[in-house]
Amino acid sequence: MRKPTRWLIYALILSFQFNTYAQLDCSEFPDFESLMAIYDATDGPNWRNNEGWQDGADGADCNYCDWPTVGCNENNRVTNLYLNANNLSFTFPPELANLDQLIELRIGENNFDGPIDPIIFSPPNLENISIYDNDYSGTIPEQIGDLTKLRRFVCDRNNLVGPLPANLANCDSLRTFSIAVNKFEGPFPEVLFQLNNLTSLTLNSNLFSGVIPQRFENFPELLNLRIEANEFNGPLPNLSNNPKIDLLLLNHNDFSGEIPEHYANFQLLRTMNLSNNSLSGCIPQSFSNYCPLDLNIRMSSNDGLSHNSNFFSICNGNECDLNDPCYNGIQDGSESGIDCGPDCKPCIEDLPACSEFPDYIPLMQFYDSANGRDWTNHTGWVDGRQGNNCTYCDWEGVSCDENNRVIEINFNINHLTGELSNTLTDLTNLQNLILHRNFISGTIPIEFGLFENLQILNLMNNELFGNIPNSIVDIESLVELYLNENDLTGILPSQIGNLTNLEVFYVHLNELDGELPTSLSEIPGFIRLYLFSNNFTGEIPEEYGYWENMEFFFLDDNDLSGCIPESLSNYCDETVFDLSLNPLLSHNSDVELFCQNPSNCIVSTDDISIPKSEYEIWPNPVRESFRINHISEDGIFITIVDSYGRKLVKTWLNSDEFISITNFIPGNYFAILNFKDGIKTIPFIKI
């Protein structure tokens, strides 16, 4: 009953709209009436950002090329619509088809529901369509096959089902196809094998099942393959003809058999996740080639796999021994220490000799949960695990008070894997938990909110995912909180202002989104606040300009918009702060321009005439210098970061200009290009 009601409202809007814009002379702007039809049909007055559009509806302005959510070409024809996260509702009108020069339509994170209206696919020159994070249902319309120039299609996080339309094969220019987090089911879609130009294929978090056809040679340019969290089985896909793979996520399926030898030959690889399958046999010894490259490789929870399904066990020099019944180091029947029966899984006993060391058991639970046997340095812990030593105050990474209570656990770059133990909160005197630059996965335990004395929580640069639990705001003793460089998603807890003792907060380089919570301003003593390189949207709260002790404040590389609050001018003299790479922010998101004239709120409307998918680094890998193909004569702003997110270069790059990186050490780097509607990140390798 919902749709007829919406159509009735839409009809009323069209019936009673006072069409004042008809009085304007808009002859130089031929797409004006079509845009006004879109504005009327999608509840424009209630958009989050209708700057320019409302003036058009009021009869005051028809120069849509100056509107911040519209891009144009030199003939004043609309080429780009940036309407993400803008509170659009109802559906698009037939006039959308009149935008025959439109190449990019971004309408993700809005309120569209029901079947996808085929009118979305009517502009004939569309190259980029983003409709993610709506509530669309049903199938993808067959009209998508009419878009022979389509290069990017993203419809993640809806309620779509299959099958994919057969004429999707007509879209042979597609480079990015992403349908993650929907309800597609059945076998791997055969039609995808006809899209020979794909560089990124994302099917994760659906209900696909069965054996994947071994036809990936049809994707010679494939860089990213994400099919995790489905129900695929059989052998891993044969990727021997896909040498450019840099992101490979096959985890949380039911793949079986051995890991192919050629999986050790991806020269551009950054991340590989094979965990939570049914793989078996020896991890190929050639995987040791990856050990010095600081890559993200995970294989955990494959019970039949050698090395306790831990890639870093190979890096520690351990050989494959499939005859070892207990690869965790405790063999039933012949070991010394603790024997827990034929399943070979060690247990934890409260040994009488450890009565003076009350934190022994939660430390052992932490050791097991983080795969302690394969740590780089586990001095004391192994003996403790075997029941031979419970004086943990002498163990690597542990500090105690005078009562033998643990007050600090500190492991930096120690190859911790597995997940965080929720019994760490049994360490009731713990003040500092420092586990940065490891490979810990899973979510942050809700139980962490039970810490009563914790002052420093450092989990930076791991593989944590999911939301920041709301319970984190209950650790009122926290002074420093480091969650950066993980895969965290969702919004910041709304009550984060409860952490009134917090001075340092790092959450940069995650996938957090939503608006910045005003409650952060309730924390009086901030010294460092790093929120950069996420997906935060909306305006910067005015209250963020009044932290008296702020030294470093970074909001760059997000999707923030609107006017920079004048209150931030308090930071112009003594605070290091950065707002760049927020293309919809005033003052061109440039701190220097803002500090020169804080009250001059002007939002950039620079045009993008080339799809971001066209930009590539050449050459790649790089020895001494590189350039970026297709840069316009006006140039582009570029930031280069290393694998830790450290910014090494920030510069304006002109057309055909080369950037020298002769002083960079070999490794993985990222070039971040700044566009009006966001960024493009291009990975490259320095050799």
PyMOL commands that set and color helices and strands:
alter all, ss='L'
color gray80, all
select helices_A, chain A and resi 2-16+20-23+32-41+44-46+53-57+64-66+94-98+118-121+142-146+166-170+190-194+216-218+261-264+285-293+307-309+311-315+352-354+360-369+372-374+381-385+392-394+422-426+446-450+470-474+496-498+518-522+542-545+566-571+587-589+591-596+612-614
alter helices_A, ss='H'
color red, helices_A
select strands_A, chain A and resi 70-72+78-82+104-106+113-115+128-130+135-138+152-154+159-160+176-178+185-186+200-202+207-211+224-226+231-234+247-249+254-257+271-273+278-281+296-298+304-305+398-400+406-410+432-434+441-442+456-458+463-466+480-482+487-490+504-506+511-515+528-530+535-538+552-554+559-562+576-578+584-585+617-618+625-628+636-642+647-653+659-660+667-675+678-686
alter strands_A, ss='S'
color yellow, strands_A
deselect
rebuild
show_as cartoon
